[in-house]
Amino acid sequence: MYELKIYIGSPNDTGRFTKEYGTKIVSWLQKNFSQGFTILRGIGGWRDEIEDAAVITMISAGAYDVEVLEDSLKELLATLDQISILYVITPVRGKEIRRRI
């Protein structure tokens, strides 16, 4: 079993989440992770700026295909006009895998 966490910041020009921005994230999640996800909203910091942020958490019985995941995240990057999105895959037991695209 694996846990996937995706860290997303707010629009770069405002630092705040809007309904439209949230809808883009949810649409992407429904397309790519329709079996289930949780979105946690909060405040985060990036490059000396404080902004609205979200952490998306999912659990999978099998391993995530990193190439497929990264291709999908690149699509989300473009949709949200973000510089970077961080993701972390953690086996429920074992070694953690971290990457940023």
Salt bridges, closest charged atoms under 4 A:
GLU20 OE2 - LYS24 NZ 3.79
ASP52 OD1 - ARG16 NH1 3.31
GLU70 OE2 - ARG99 NH1 3.34
GLU75 OE2 - LYS31 NZ 2.94
GLU96 OE1 - ARG98 NE 2.36
